[in-house]
Amino acid sequence: MKRIFRFLLPLLILSGGIAISAALIASGPEATRQRPRTPPPAVEVITVEPQSYQVQVASRGTISARTETTLVAETTGRITQVSDTFYNGGFFEKGDLLLQVDDRDYQNAVVIARAEVAQRQLALTEEQARSDQAQRDWEQFQHLTAPPPLVARTPQLQNAVAALEAAKARLRQAELNLERTRILAPYAGRILAKEVDIGQYITTGTRLARIYASDALEVRLPLSDEQLSYLTLPEEFRDRPAVPATRQAAVTFSIRIGSEIYTWSGRLVRTEGSIDINSRQLFVVARVDNPYQQKGNRPQLKIGQFVEARISASRLEEVYRIPRQAIHGERTVHIITPENRLERRELNILWRDTNYLVASGPLRSGEQIALTRLPFAADGIIVRIINNNDQEDRKELVQ
């Protein structure tokens, strides 16, 4: 009996534990399954309103001279004088003496030519006297007819007149050669590159310097077909060569030096007559007047300098300006509805600027566009709007 009890005791204890556990499980609360709640994605939005927009056509080009000249020697001799402004970058005014060539030979030529003119003048006077005397002698014999030309010395008189005119022409040429020993500035400008200096012997045709006018500089600007559609070009026609000022669009040029940006104002003055066959773009020419007038600490424009240009084009009315960061793909934006749901919409893009796109719609005044890029954005998802201060919008979410 004792052995049986010792054998059954563990079984009874195990059975009691199982019974108690079953009772506890049966009497406990029933567990319910719940899905983990994911908060809606947060987005920053902007509110769009229709507005007017001034289209600014962006282009770029290189500064060039409006008038550039190569000075060439018209005489032969040694350079005896050089202007103080005759150096690369030197300014000069119209009529300033730039170079002086040794003119002693040319002064001698003028003296000789003047003496020849005096001699020819004397010869003409003597021949005129002989002709007059021959005419009087013929009339003394009471001839009723005019004397023959040789009797009246008409050919000799004509020859003396021609010789005098030739002597005067040689004098004018000698004076002109003497004048050409003084190299004068044809206009107010600047030295681009000097090629001779004092003491140098030059001959006719020697290049002396390259100069350019300082009254205006020009920039060739390439434009695409899309840009041209918003511009009024300064076109010239055979029956209307002059371009009115109303068709000369304003241009703002800018350069960056270090952290500073400097600007100049200009205008479109003409359009080139052909399309570039490589880029398929049309070049227009913009002009900057009086570029060397000092204005604050603004530096000078230099020939060959690269500049950015913005041309004032058409003004668009009742359009929407959208930041580029809000654009998905080419023209899609995410509209946030009043119920805080996302709606994908394609816009009609009119113009693309550096930081903005301009659209005519389909948008309504006061609509909100998401600036935050969502990796998986589907129509109808609920979003959470935050403002620029990153504070949560207290609008109740639609469940």
Buried (B, 14 or more C-beta within 10 A) or exposed (E): EEEEEEEEEEEEEEEEEEEEEEEEEEEEEEEEEEEEEEEBBBBBBBEBEBEEBEBBBEBBBEBBBBBEBEBEBBBBBEBBBBBEBBEEEBEBEEEBBBBBBBBEBBBEBBEEBBEBBEEBBEBBEEBBEBBEEBBEEBEEEEEEEEBEEEBBBBEBBEBBBEBBEEBBEBBEEBBEBBBBBBBBBBBBBBBBEBEBEEEBEBEEEBBBBBBBBBBBBBBBBBBEEEBBEBBEBBEEEEEEEEBEEEEBBEBBBEBEEEEEEBEBEBBBBBBEEEEEEEEEBBBBBBBBBEBBEEEEEBEEBEBEBEBBBBBBBBEBEEBBBBEEEBBBEEBEBBBBBEEBBBBEBEBEBBBEBEEBBBBBEEBEEEBBBBBBEBEEBEEEBBBBBBEEEEEEEEEEEEE
